[in-house]
Amino acid sequence: MKLLKSLEELLYELVSWLLFYPITMWRSVVSPLIMMRYADAELADRLSLPIRLGSPSHQKVLSPDAWSCAQVGSST
């Protein structure tokens, strides 16, 4: 079982280095404005949750762990 897990991790690392990183770099070089818009949209998604939770109706301060759990649960 450990051998399968190690093989799975190795395969993931190989695919990420040989496929995902070069594609991301290519997209960044070819169309940087689109990539910046994409990054802004992703960051806005993550930042909007704490802002909503910080509204007056939610007086309890949540830790970053609670934000990630809340974000996972709110996939609407």
C-alpha positions as CSV (number, residue, x, y, z in Angstrom):
1,M,0.0,0.0,0.0
2,K,2.9,2.4,0.8
3,L,4.3,1.7,-2.6
4,L,1.1,2.7,-4.3
5,K,0.9,5.9,-2.2
6,S,4.5,6.7,-3.1
7,L,3.8,6.0,-6.8
8,E,0.8,8.3,-6.7
9,E,2.8,11.1,-5.1
10,L,5.6,10.7,-7.7
11,L,3.1,10.8,-10.5
12,Y,1.5,13.9,-9.1
13,E,4.9,15.7,-8.8
14,L,5.9,14.7,-12.4
15,V,2.6,15.9,-13.9
16,S,2.7,19.1,-12.0
17,W,6.3,19.9,-13.0
18,L,6.0,18.7,-16.6
19,L,2.5,19.8,-17.4
20,F,0.9,22.3,-15.0
21,Y,3.8,24.7,-14.4
22,P,4.8,25.1,-18.0
23,I,1.2,25.7,-19.1
24,T,0.8,28.3,-16.3
25,M,4.0,30.0,-17.3
26,W,3.1,30.0,-21.0
27,R,-0.3,31.6,-20.2
28,S,1.4,34.2,-18.0
29,V,3.8,35.1,-20.8
30,V,1.4,35.1,-23.7
31,S,-1.6,36.8,-21.9
32,P,-0.5,38.5,-18.7
33,L,-3.6,40.7,-18.5
34,I,-6.0,37.7,-18.6
35,M,-3.9,35.9,-15.9
36,M,-4.0,39.1,-13.7
37,R,-7.7,39.3,-14.0
38,Y,-8.0,35.6,-13.1
39,A,-5.8,36.1,-10.1
40,D,-7.8,39.1,-9.0
41,A,-11.1,37.1,-9.3
42,E,-9.6,34.3,-7.2
43,L,-8.4,36.6,-4.6
44,A,-11.7,38.5,-4.5
45,D,-13.5,35.2,-3.9
46,R,-11.3,34.4,-1.0
47,L,-11.4,37.9,0.5
48,S,-15.2,38.3,0.2
49,L,-15.9,35.7,2.8
50,P,-14.1,37.4,5.8
51,I,-15.7,40.7,4.8
52,R,-19.2,39.2,4.8
53,L,-18.4,37.4,8.1
54,G,-17.2,40.7,9.6
55,S,-20.6,42.4,9.1
56,P,-22.4,43.7,12.2
57,S,-24.7,40.7,12.2
58,H,-21.7,38.5,12.8
59,Q,-19.9,39.8,15.9
60,K,-17.9,36.6,16.4
61,V,-14.4,36.8,15.0
62,L,-13.4,33.7,13.1
63,S,-9.9,32.3,12.7
64,P,-8.5,31.6,9.2
65,D,-9.2,27.9,9.8
66,A,-12.9,28.7,10.2
67,W,-12.8,30.7,7.0
68,S,-11.4,27.8,5.0
69,C,-14.0,25.5,6.5
70,A,-16.8,27.9,5.9
71,Q,-15.6,28.5,2.3
72,V,-15.6,24.7,1.6
73,G,-19.1,24.5,2.9
74,S,-20.4,27.4,0.8
75,S,-19.9,26.2,-2.7
76,T,-23.0,27.8,-4.1
